[in-house]
Amino acid sequence: MVVRSDARLCARPECGRAATSSLTYHYASSAVWMDPLPSEREPSHYDLCDLHAARVQVPHGWRLVDRRGAHAP
């Protein structure tokens, strides 16, 4: 797959896939939020491709809140 040079890439090391989702840790509620990729980069978010977004595992006692809706793979 060819990725445009201005495309946002997955934050995972060695991954060159285009990012499609944004992961955020919300420490106060022990939650990990998975959102559609926002139009602007957010320094506290981790941009992930479909493959790595599907593999996310949260810390013990935390919950994953998938807010991507129809965007989820």
Stockholm file with secondary structure:
# STOCKHOLM 1.0

chainA/1-73         MVVRSDARLCARPECGRAATSSLTYHYASSAVWMDPLPSEREPSHYDLCDLHAARVQVPHGWRLVDRRGAHAP
#=GR chainA/1-73 SS CCCCTTSCBCSSTTCCSBCCEEEEEEGGGTEEEEEECCSSCCTTCEEECHHHHHTCCCCTTCEEEECCGGGCC
#=GC SS_cons        CCCCTTSCBCSSTTCCSBCCEEEEEEGGGTEEEEEECCSSCCTTCEEECHHHHHTCCCCTTCEEEECCGGGCC
//
